[in-house]
C-alpha cells in the first residue's frame, strides 16, 4: 500500500448543512458547512526510502462555503 494512493481517500463519513437567506427580491446570501469525520488508514509504504515503512494517515476536515447572489 503506497501512502500517496490512500491519502485522498481517508474521509469516509461526512455531514453537511446549509441554507440561503433572501435579503430582498434581488440579493441572496448562501452558507454551507461540511464536517468530514476523522478516519485513518494504516499500511506499508515502500516508496519513501525503498525499505518498507509502517505508516498511518488520519484526516478530518471542516469546510465552509459562502455565496452572494444577485438576481437580474
MOHU-V718589 format. One record per run of one state. SS is the DSSP state (H for helix, E for strand, C for the rest). FROM is the first residue (numbers start at 1). TO is the last residue. Records with the same first field share a line. If there is no record, write none. Layout:
SS = FROM-TO, FROM-TO
//
This chain:
C = 1-2, 10-13, 23-26, 45-53, 71-72
H = 3-9
E = 14-22, 27-44, 54-70
//
